[in-house]
Amino acid sequence: QVQLVESGGGLVQAGGSLRISCVASGIIFRLNTMGWYRQVPGKQRELVASMSSSGTSNYSDSVKGRFTISRDNAKKTVTLQMNSLKPEDTAVYYCKAGATLSGAQYWGQGTQVTVSS
């Protein structure tokens, strides 16, 4: 059974920092592209950052230079370090695993990040 469990969300003031993490089980973690997406009510879920199985990272323009994605294959964990947070970063953040070989995709349950102005 595949599980992606996010943690670390919360409330922070604008300009502050927050780190969210996702621990995976039931997948061959090192063979998965791991990503963070976010969604606000009434809008489509959007990619924030991703990291391939080879370690290549990709960021949306809105978070470049402020957010950093990292992964620890031994701990089956992907982390998103968020700095210089803005109120528009407020959303539910979801962890996603995408298997490189099979194409299977899995989602976590989401963690709320709220940035106050």
N, C-alpha and C positions, 0 to 999 in steps of 0.2 A: 504494500500500500504506500503510495507516494504522499508525502506530507511536506509542505513548505510552511514554516512557522516564522512569522515576522515578529519583531519586538523592537522597542526603543522609541516608538512614536510618543508624541506629547505636545505640550503647549510651550512655545518659546517666543520671546520678543523679537521684533524685526532687528536684523543685524546679528542675531545670535546663531548658535550652532546646535546641531542635533545629529546623532548617529543612529541609523536604523540597521538592523541585521535580519538575516533570514537563514534559518538552519534547515537543511534538506535531509530527508530520509527516503529510502525506497527507490533511489535513482543512482546511477553511476555518475556522481556529481562532476567528475573531471571531464566527462564527455558531453556536458551540457553547457550551452550558452546561458548565462544567468543575467537577468535584467530586472530593473526597477521601473515600474510604471506608476502613474498617478491618475486619479480621477476625481473630479468635482461634480456635484449633482447637476444633471442636465447637459453634461459634456461627455465627449468620448474619452475613453481611457487613452492616455498618451505615454509614449516612451520617454523616460527620463535619462536612463543610462543603461548600458549593457556591457558585458564582458564575455568574450568568446572563450572557448575551451583552451585556446592558445594564449589567452591573456590580452587580446586586443580589446581596447575599450572604445565606447562610442557614447557621445552625449548629445542631448538636445541643445540647441542654441541657447535656450533660456537658462540653462544651468551651467554651461561651460565656464570654467574658471572658478566656480563656486562649489560644485559637488564633485566628489571623487568616489568612484566605485572600486571595490577591491574584493578579492576572493581568496579563500583559504581552502584548498582542495582536501587537505588532511582533516579539517574540521567540518567540511561540507557546509561552509558558511560564505555568504556574500553580504557585504556591508556597503552602505551608502553614507559617506560622511558629507553632511550638508552644512556649509558655512555661508555667512552673509545672507541669512534667510530673509525672504521678503514675504509680505502678506499674500502675494499671488502664488506662493509655494504651498499654501494651505490646500490640502487634499488628502484623500486616502491613498496611501502608497502600497502598491502590490508587488510582491516578488514573483518572478516568472522563471521557470526552467524550460529550456528548449533543447531536446535531445538532438545532437548533431546528426546522428545516423538515422534514427527512425522518424524524426520530425515531430514526435510526441511533445505536447506542451502541457505544463502544469502551472497552476496558480496558487498562491497563498491566499489567506483570508483577508489580508489588508491590515494596515495600521494607520491610525489617524495622526496627521501632522497639522498642527494649527499654529500659524505665525500671527501674532498680534501686532498691530501698528502702534 
